[in-house]
């Protein structure tokens, strides 16, 4: 295998708009959403997969038990998204040229999407940022090169890397994956529309 891209699946959030229910434990068929996200990341086969836990960490860990994934806990998850990115960066192996950040609440992102985004990064020898787009608008996942890791580790609050990407001089490659790049299940309505449901027990 040539250049590797680590995949960090972020599953630490509190899903506050779902009330007391953690959306990552919602079901798509018989599969919890977090397991679906992990499965797609593993199937893409572009590098090691990491899961960042936070809220309800034990339940999330149980939902992906037995999968070849390294779990890393973000004890500062309540401070927002940036803390999960920082947590992931601390465990990315030295032989990975970058990290693909995949939000675990995006059920329409497939292994094909993850592979295509990773391959665009690999084809450009790891010297670019690659982001998924939905009808031309930036979305997720996004691949961040190792050259940005030190700056990414300084992010704070409930913010991703978008501002940092815009401020850097690193070229950005967009990969169009359609609606999947912008569709998350933040509300019960969005969950239902995506084909998911809240288990009765």
Order of alpha helices (4+ residues) and beta strands (2+ residues): beta-beta-beta-alpha-beta-alpha-beta-alpha-beta-alpha-beta-beta-alpha-alpha-beta-alpha
